[in-house]
């Protein structure tokens, strides 16, 4: 479903921008030669699939998604915000929006690019689903490795759950690109909200993304085909295709 509360959406946007303006003030105390880059994106997808879960996606209809990043080009520190409307909720929820606030540090050494940080999932009016997740990213020789660690118990994950992905991208020419990402997850058996988990680990998905840039614009159309794996209960996930459009600024 679409977000049910338009006023809440406006408050969400104001909150997100305000938070990033605060982060910008932190960067501003750096030496005068430090530069801060501001970048963002907005787009729409035919469905929001989170980590290969296609049977019960975050949004099984059109989802509007947007983000804003602040990066200190001199120091490597960054902060950002990303959000998407969801298609589910409970009678107690007045909004169905996922917010991701994140901050970290990125650098390069000997051809190895590293990214260390933490992400906070904030669901308005649902503190049991909101949780922090530290992460580590490594890139070398065209391969991108990513590892995330669930730092707290939540209704959708146990503390100690881990998510791994390995991917690469290819320039096909004529504005076309191909991205390939494979993912795997490991699970803690019990948590505050999840009483038992049958699987200790499972292959989650292979995501194949074909993209096409639009002339000279910072925009693209893309199609992602998700080859489904299993969830924490061992349930096979269906294959699914998602199409979308994104514009960067």
C-alpha positions in Angstrom: 0.0 0.0 0.0 1.1 3.6 -0.3 2.2 5.5 2.8 -1.0 6.2 4.7 -0.1 9.6 6.3 1.0 12.4 4.0 1.7 14.7 7.0 3.9 12.1 8.5 5.8 11.9 5.2 6.5 15.6 5.3 7.7 15.3 8.9 9.9 12.4 7.8 11.5 14.5 5.1 12.1 17.4 7.4 13.6 15.1 10.1 15.9 13.5 7.6 17.2 16.7 6.1 17.5 18.2 9.6 19.6 15.2 10.7 21.9 15.5 7.7 22.3 19.3 8.2 23.4 18.5 11.8 25.9 16.0 10.3 27.1 18.7 7.9 27.9 21.0 10.8 30.1 18.2 12.2 32.1 18.1 9.0 32.3 21.9 9.0 34.5 21.9 12.0 37.2 20.2 10.0 40.2 22.3 8.7 39.3 24.9 6.1 40.8 22.8 3.3 38.4 19.9 3.9 35.7 19.7 1.4 32.2 18.2 1.8 30.3 16.7 -1.1 26.5 16.5 -1.0 24.8 14.0 -3.2 21.4 12.4 -3.4 19.0 10.3 -5.3 15.3 9.7 -5.9 13.6 6.9 -7.7 10.7 4.5 -8.0 10.8 0.7 -8.1 8.0 -1.8 -8.9 8.8 -3.6 -5.7 11.1 -3.3 -2.7 12.9 -6.6 -2.0 15.2 -6.7 1.1 18.0 -9.2 1.1 16.3 -11.7 -1.2 13.0 -12.1 0.7 10.6 -12.2 -2.3 7.7 -14.2 -0.8 7.0 -11.4 1.7 8.7 -8.3 0.2 9.0 -5.0 2.0 6.8 -3.6 -0.7 4.9 -5.7 -3.3 3.8 -2.7 -5.2 5.5 0.6 -6.4 7.8 2.1 -3.8 9.2 5.6 -3.8 12.8 5.8 -2.5 15.1 8.7 -1.8 18.5 9.3 -0.1 21.0 12.0 0.8 24.7 11.6 1.5 27.3 13.9 2.9 31.0 13.0 2.4 34.2 14.7 3.6 36.5 14.2 0.6 39.5 15.1 2.7 39.0 12.9 5.7 36.9 10.0 4.3 34.0 10.4 6.8 30.5 10.3 5.6 26.9 10.3 6.8 23.6 9.7 5.1 19.9 9.0 5.1 17.7 6.7 2.9 14.0 6.0 3.0 11.3 3.9 1.3 7.6 3.5 1.8 6.5 -0.1 2.7 3.4 -2.1 1.9 2.8 -3.6 5.3 2.1 -2.5 8.8 0.0 -3.1 11.9 -3.1 -1.4 13.3 -0.8 0.3 15.8 1.4 1.9 13.1 0.4 5.3 11.8 3.2 5.2 9.1 4.7 2.5 6.9 8.2 4.0 6.2 11.6 2.6 6.6 14.4 5.1 7.4 18.1 4.2 7.2 20.5 6.6 8.9 24.2 5.7 8.5 27.7 7.0 9.1 31.1 5.6 8.5 34.6 6.0 7.2 36.1 5.0 3.8 39.7 4.8 2.6 42.1 3.0 0.3 45.4 1.3 0.8 47.4 -0.7 -1.7 44.5 -1.0 -4.1 42.1 -2.2 -1.3 39.2 0.1 -0.6 37.6 -0.3 2.8 34.4 1.1 4.3 33.6 0.8 8.0 30.4 2.1 9.6 27.0 1.5 11.1 23.4 1.8 10.0 20.3 2.4 12.0 17.0 1.1 10.8 14.3 3.4 12.1 10.6 2.5 11.6 8.4 5.4 12.8 6.2 4.2 15.7 7.7 0.7 15.8 10.7 0.7 18.2 10.7 -3.2 18.2 11.7 -3.2 14.6 14.3 -0.4 14.9 17.8 -1.6 15.2 21.5 -0.8 14.7 23.7 -2.7 12.3 27.5 -2.2 12.0 29.1 -3.1 8.6 32.3 -3.6 6.8 32.9 -3.3 3.1 36.0 -4.3 1.1 36.6 -3.7 -2.7 39.6 -5.1 -4.6 40.2 -6.1 -8.2 36.7 -5.4 -9.3 35.1 -7.5 -6.5 33.0 -6.0 -3.7 32.6 -7.8 -0.4 30.2 -6.7 2.3 29.5 -8.0 5.8 26.8 -6.7 8.2 26.3 -7.7 11.9 22.9 -7.3 13.7 23.7 -5.4 16.8 20.3 -5.8 18.6 17.3 -8.0 18.7 14.4 -6.9 16.6 11.1 -8.3 15.4 12.8 -9.3 12.1 16.3 -10.3 13.2 18.3 -11.6 16.2 21.4 -10.0 17.7 24.3 -11.8 16.1 22.7 -12.5 12.7 25.2 -11.8 9.9 24.7 -11.0 6.2 27.4 -11.4 3.6 27.4 -10.4 -0.1 29.9 -10.6 -2.9 29.4 -8.8 -6.2 30.9 -7.1 -9.2 29.8 -4.8 -12.0 30.5 -4.7 -15.7 30.4 -1.9 -18.3 28.6 -3.4 -21.4 29.0 -0.3 -23.5 26.4 2.0 -25.1 25.3 3.1 -21.6 24.5 -0.4 -20.4 25.8 -2.0 -17.2 25.5 -5.3 -15.5 25.7 -6.0 -11.8 25.9 -9.4 -10.1 25.6 -9.9 -6.3 25.4 -13.1 -4.4 24.4 -13.2 -0.7 24.4 -15.5 2.3 23.2 -15.1 5.9 23.9 -16.8 9.2 21.4 -16.8 12.1 21.4 -16.8 15.8 18.8 -19.3 17.1 16.8 -17.3 19.6 16.3 -13.7 20.4 14.0 -11.4 22.3 11.3 -11.5 19.6 12.1 -14.6 17.6 11.7 -17.7 19.7 13.5 -20.2 17.4 15.3 -20.3 14.0 15.5 -23.7 12.2 18.3 -22.6 9.9 21.8 -21.7 11.1 22.6 -20.2 7.7 21.3 -20.1 4.2 21.9 -18.8 0.7 19.7 -15.7 0.3 19.8 -14.7 -3.3 21.6 -13.8 -6.5 20.7 -10.4 -7.9 21.3 -9.7 -11.6 20.8 -6.0 -12.5 20.8 -4.7 -16.0 20.9 -0.9 -16.2 20.8 1.7 -19.0 21.8 5.3 -18.6 19.6 8.0 -20.1 21.5 10.2 -22.5 23.7 12.7 -20.6 21.4 12.8 -17.6 22.5 11.4 -14.2 19.6 9.0 -14.4 19.0 5.4 -15.4 16.4 2.7 -15.9 17.2 -0.8 -14.4 15.8 -4.3 -14.2 16.8 -6.6 -11.4 16.1 -10.4 -11.5 16.3 -11.9 -8.0 17.1 -15.6 -7.9 15.6 -16.5 -4.5 17.3 -18.6 -1.8 15.9 -19.4 1.6 14.8 -17.4 4.7 15.7 -18.1 8.3 13.0 -20.7 8.5 14.2 -22.6 5.5 11.4 -21.5 3.2 12.3 -21.3 -0.4 12.0 -17.8 -1.9 10.5 -17.3 -5.4 12.4 -15.8 -8.2 11.2 -12.2 -8.9 11.9 -9.4 -11.3 11.9 -5.7 -10.3 12.1 -2.7 -12.6 12.9 0.8 -11.6 14.1 4.3 -12.4 16.6 6.5 -10.4 17.9 10.0 -10.7 21.0 11.2 -8.9 21.9 14.8 -8.0 
